[in-house]
Amino acid sequence: DAALKRMHREKSQKRAEYDRIGSLMIFITDSETEEPEKATVIEKARKETPLEGLAVTREAKVADSVRKYYGADSIIPKNIEELPDAIRQIIERHVRGFGIR
């Protein structure tokens, strides 16, 4: 919720400066916590912006939780060295359709 509020504020400020503005939220977690409100917050965020979840982990339970909440195609790097490539893949996935040159 806090990230959504900040995103709204920043998008409003940037709209005054740029012709087009887009957003993408990436949630990085290290937990498999089953919080009841988690799905509600994720759905709310998805209505506002593309949302991706990822975890840097070798733990199957954590990876399964990320895929459950954020999608089966969630990228799960196994170590921190793979994180930059994972983020690049996520950004490319969402920017491809914008026709950026």
C-alpha positions in Angstrom: 0.0 0.0 0.0 2.8 2.4 0.9 4.6 1.8 -2.5 1.3 2.4 -4.4 0.8 5.7 -2.7 4.3 6.8 -3.5 4.0 5.6 -7.1 0.8 7.7 -7.5 2.5 10.8 -6.1 5.6 10.4 -8.3 3.6 9.6 -11.5 1.6 12.7 -11.0 4.7 14.8 -10.6 6.4 13.2 -13.6 3.3 13.6 -15.8 3.9 17.3 -15.8 7.4 16.8 -17.2 7.0 14.0 -19.7 4.6 13.1 -22.5 4.2 9.5 -21.4 4.8 7.8 -18.1 4.6 4.2 -17.2 5.1 2.2 -14.1 6.2 -1.2 -13.0 6.3 -2.5 -9.5 8.8 -5.3 -8.5 8.3 -6.8 -5.1 11.3 -8.7 -3.8 10.6 -11.1 -0.9 12.4 -13.7 1.1 9.3 -15.1 2.7 6.6 -17.7 2.1 4.3 -16.1 4.6 0.6 -16.8 4.0 -0.9 -13.5 5.2 -4.6 -13.2 4.5 -4.4 -9.6 3.2 -1.4 -10.4 0.9 -3.6 -11.5 -2.0 -5.9 -8.4 -1.6 -3.0 -6.0 -1.6 -1.5 -7.7 -4.7 -4.8 -7.5 -6.6 -5.1 -3.8 -5.7 -1.6 -3.1 -6.9 -2.2 -5.1 -10.2 -5.2 -2.8 -10.9 -2.8 0.2 -10.8 0.4 -1.1 -12.4 2.1 -4.1 -13.8 3.4 -6.1 -10.8 6.1 -8.7 -10.6 7.3 -10.7 -7.6 10.7 -12.3 -7.2 12.8 -13.9 -4.6 16.5 -14.6 -4.5 16.4 -18.1 -3.1 17.1 -21.8 -3.5 14.2 -22.6 -1.2 11.4 -24.3 -3.0 8.7 -23.1 -0.5 9.7 -19.5 -1.0 9.8 -19.9 -4.8 6.4 -21.6 -4.8 4.9 -18.8 -2.7 6.2 -16.2 -5.1 4.7 -18.1 -8.1 1.4 -18.5 -6.3 0.9 -14.8 -5.6 2.7 -13.2 -8.5 2.4 -15.8 -11.3 3.8 -19.0 -12.6 6.2 -17.1 -14.9 7.9 -15.3 -11.9 11.6 -15.2 -12.2 13.4 -16.7 -9.2 17.2 -16.1 -9.2 19.1 -18.7 -7.1 21.8 -16.2 -6.0 22.4 -12.5 -5.8 24.7 -12.6 -8.8 21.6 -13.5 -11.0 19.5 -10.7 -9.6 20.5 -8.0 -12.2 19.7 -10.4 -15.1 16.3 -11.3 -13.5 15.4 -7.6 -13.2 16.5 -7.0 -16.8 14.2 -9.8 -17.9 11.3 -8.4 -16.0 11.8 -4.9 -17.4 12.1 -6.3 -21.0 8.9 -8.3 -20.5 7.0 -5.2 -19.7 8.7 -2.6 -22.0 8.5 -4.7 -25.2 5.0 -3.6 -26.0 5.6 0.2 -25.5 7.5 0.7 -28.8 10.4 2.4 -27.1 13.3 3.2 -29.5 
